[in-house]
């Protein structure tokens, strides 16, 4: 296990996503959200097309929002099931990505979504990581972790329940 000061230095030097979040922390919220959305959308193009807004981002949690807009709707005018899963995956992936060094590759290993209620309004997803989970990611060159996420609709009800397992491994040297 690395000492905390060494771990923080290594992470600050080797994680571009974390550097972007830190560099934009003083920007107005709307500008930060746009920048984070564009940056993550360049890495994962599908996320860039969904118009996901980043409401809050820090080392412990990420909150993202998806409005119930026409291009994300299903046949009954609710948010499409795949868009709901994408929102939860985006929150958990962005948060995990803040902690995985650039010399590793981050992949979703499994996602399980239970659909409990039709959604008419927008959705908000919040992913969280404890200090112990952050340390585990930093200490393991290769590993996997269930990242907690809660998804609520505009009425505060959880229309879906999710389990997102993210994995990371060393990048292959070319």
Phi, psi and omega in degrees: 000132180281146173298149184306314182299320180292316180300313180296321178295314181299313180296319182292334181270343190236011182231105183295324180296316178297321178296319179298314180299315180294317183295333183258007186299334181267355179288158174301148185307316183295322178291317177302313181302315179296315180297316180294320179297316179295316181296312181290325177295334176287326179282316181236091186307322181299323179296324180294333181274347186276349180064041178281133178258142178262113183273317180215138177218125169209185185294340185255338180203156175228131176240126180234159186226140175229122178280156177277083181251157188311315185288354178247007186269157172265192184288348178249019175069018171265171176291132182301145180305317180294326178291323176297315178296320179300320180298313179296319179295321180296314180299313183289322180291318179297315181296315178297320179299334176294340187248346180270122180299156182296344179274009176236157177254138182252131180220146172281130182267319176205151172222137178231126181232126172257123180267119188252336188204146174288139181255131175251325180269194178280172181235148174233133178240135177234119176258145181227151175225128176283166176300322179296320177293320178299317178297320179300315179299315182293327184276339185256119177295327180222134180184185177210155185205137172282121182259117181295139178213140176239132179241126179233152175264184184297338179271358179090002180272147177270101181283342177222154170237136188231151167231117181243118177253121179253143179234155176219151178207162181297143174290144175287140177279133181272000000 
